[in-house]
Amino acid sequence: MWRSGASTDAMGAAPRSGIGRYITPRMRWVIIISAIIFVLLFAYLVVLPYVFMNFIMSKSDFIQPQTVSTTHAAKTLWQTQVHAVGTFHAVQGADLASEVVGIVTKTDFKAGDDVPAGKILIQLNDDSDRAQLAALRANAEEALQTYKRNVGLAQANAVSKQAYDTAVANMKSTQAQAEAQAALVAKKAIRAPFAGRVGIRQVDVGQYIAAGTTLVTLQQLDPIDVDFTVPQQQASLLKAGDPVSVTSDAAPGQTFKGRIMALDPKVDNATRNVRVRAEVANPGKILFPGMFATVVTDIGSAQPQLTLPQTAITYNPYGDVVYVVGKAKNEKGKEQLVVNQRFVTLGDTRGDQVAVLSGVTDKDLVVSSGQLKLKNGAVVLINNSVRLPNNPAPNPIQQ
């Protein structure tokens, strides 16, 4: 019995198995204290700020206002205009060519010269033609003298009617032959048919040219025509004599004045546009045929328009919107600035401005920038220290 009891006590005092056998009481307290500290830190750094912010944001008078810039819709006199893109054409312009064959013997111009009408530009070899002309003129002179003698004889009834008629016919025939030869000689001298500026010559001295060969271009530059098209619904707004203003990137910063000369009496079947031609002054001769042009035509008298900067408009598929600033009181009765959306109907645009046909008045204070962070009823602060562009005729600035 004694041995049996001793054996049982020994078994009870045997060490435990698992992790617990390695944790001492001191380590157990360290773990407990560390866990408490971690929980307190988590509550202080995460839970407490979250609860605090929810409490603050639940108060309507603590809503963070959005900073925006504002402007008033302004009444501006706008001239109704028709805008179009056109092309310059010479009032008179031609690529000069020879009617006859020949060899170039002389060129009497330099590329880019302004020449008067009638000036000989290119001369072809005409020696043999002039010799033949002299012979024909001699024949014509002889025939003329014969005719004059027959006239005197006919008055004295000393010549037959047939001989008289033959003399008349011979005189006319020889004169016609001489005139035809003189015309051929004249064709060997290519003259300027009108005053203008010559281009780069296409032939050289000694070169044989065939009939129809282009020799040089001649263009009248001042005044110059500009052709443009307008939609058929705008054609009735234009008439001959209306003033036009023309600009071109070939002459930056310059505006050329002119008048409409004519409108085509038909509409293009493919585009439903009407062709219009205007004539503008080109005193510096810096505009050339073939250049593009921007044409502006004033229609009627200037009319007042309510305008806003284009930056004030929020364009959406369901409609164009502006944000109008007003005053409202929060839950504590404190006055603050809030915005409300309004749908607007827009008209024409001009430069940085857009015409507003309905939706706002000139007394409304409208947000001009910062709309992307706004919603209906949002609280705002106004900062107009930076002025946004609002020019009806802006000019690009190169930097």
Rosetta blueprint (number, residue, H / E / L):
1 M L
2 W H
3 R H
4 S H
5 G H
6 A H
7 S H
8 T H
9 D H
10 A H
11 M H
12 G H
13 A L
14 A L
15 P L
16 R L
17 S L
18 G L
19 I H
20 G H
21 R H
22 Y H
23 I L
24 T L
25 P H
26 R H
27 M H
28 R H
29 W H
30 V H
31 I H
32 I H
33 I H
34 S H
35 A H
36 I H
37 I H
38 F H
39 V H
40 L H
41 L H
42 F H
43 A H
44 Y H
45 L H
46 V H
47 V H
48 L H
49 P H
50 Y H
51 V H
52 F H
53 M H
54 N H
55 F H
56 I H
57 M H
58 S L
59 K L
60 S H
61 D H
62 F H
63 I L
64 Q L
65 P L
66 Q E
67 T E
68 V E
69 S E
70 T E
71 T E
72 H E
73 A L
74 A E
75 K E
76 T E
77 L E
78 W E
79 Q L
80 T L
81 Q E
82 V E
83 H E
84 A E
85 V E
86 G E
87 T E
88 F E
89 H E
90 A E
91 V L
92 Q L
93 G E
94 A E
95 D E
96 L E
97 A E
98 S L
99 E L
100 V L
101 V L
102 G E
103 I E
104 V E
105 T E
106 K E
107 T E
108 D L
109 F L
110 K L
111 A L
112 G L
113 D L
114 D E
115 V E
116 P L
117 A L
118 G L
119 K L
120 I E
121 L E
122 I E
123 Q E
124 L E
125 N L
126 D L
127 D H
128 S H
129 D H
130 R H
131 A H
132 Q H
133 L H
134 A H
135 A H
136 L H
137 R H
138 A H
139 N H
140 A H
141 E H
142 E H
143 A H
144 L H
145 Q H
146 T H
147 Y H
148 K H
149 R H
150 N H
151 V H
152 G H
153 L H
154 A H
155 Q H
156 A L
157 N L
158 A L
159 V L
160 S L
161 K H
162 Q H
163 A H
164 Y H
165 D H
166 T H
167 A H
168 V H
169 A H
170 N H
171 M H
172 K H
173 S H
174 T H
175 Q H
176 A H
177 Q H
178 A H
179 E H
180 A H
181 Q H
182 A H
183 A H
184 L H
185 V H
186 A H
187 K H
188 K L
189 A E
190 I E
191 R E
192 A L
193 P L
194 F L
195 A L
196 G E
197 R E
198 V E
199 G L
200 I L
201 R L
202 Q L
203 V L
204 D L
205 V L
206 G L
207 Q L
208 Y E
209 I E
210 A L
211 A L
212 G L
213 T L
214 T E
215 L E
216 V E
217 T E
218 L E
219 Q E
220 Q L
221 L L
222 D L
223 P L
224 I E
225 D E
226 V E
227 D E
228 F E
229 T E
230 V E
231 P E
232 Q H
233 Q H
234 Q H
235 A H
236 S L
237 L L
238 L L
239 K L
240 A L
241 G L
242 D L
243 P E
244 V E
245 S E
246 V E
247 T E
248 S L
249 D L
250 A L
251 A L
252 P L
253 G L
254 Q L
255 T L
256 F E
257 K E
258 G E
259 R E
260 I E
261 M E
262 A E
263 L E
264 D L
265 P L
266 K L
267 V L
268 D L
269 N L
270 A L
271 T L
272 R L
273 N E
274 V E
275 R E
276 V E
277 R E
278 A E
279 E E
280 V E
281 A L
282 N L
283 P L
284 G L
285 K L
286 I L
287 L L
288 F L
289 P L
290 G L
291 M L
292 F E
293 A E
294 T E
295 V E
296 V E
297 T E
298 D E
299 I L
300 G L
301 S L
302 A L
303 Q E
304 P E
305 Q E
306 L E
307 T E
308 L E
309 P E
310 Q H
311 T H
312 A H
313 I L
314 T E
315 Y L
316 N L
317 P L
318 Y L
319 G L
320 D E
321 V E
322 V E
323 Y E
324 V E
325 V E
326 G E
327 K E
328 A E
329 K E
330 N L
331 E L
332 K L
333 G L
334 K L
335 E E
336 Q E
337 L E
338 V E
339 V E
340 N E
341 Q E
342 R E
343 F E
344 V E
345 T E
346 L E
347 G E
348 D E
349 T E
350 R E
351 G L
352 D L
353 Q E
354 V E
355 A E
356 V E
357 L E
358 S E
359 G L
360 V L
361 T L
362 D L
363 K L
364 D L
365 L E
366 V E
367 V E
368 S E
369 S E
370 G L
371 Q H
372 L H
373 K H
374 L L
375 K L
376 N L
377 G L
378 A L
379 V E
380 V E
381 L E
382 I E
383 N L
384 N L
385 S L
386 V L
387 R L
388 L L
389 P L
390 N L
391 N L
392 P L
393 A L
394 P L
395 N L
396 P L
397 I L
398 Q L
399 Q L
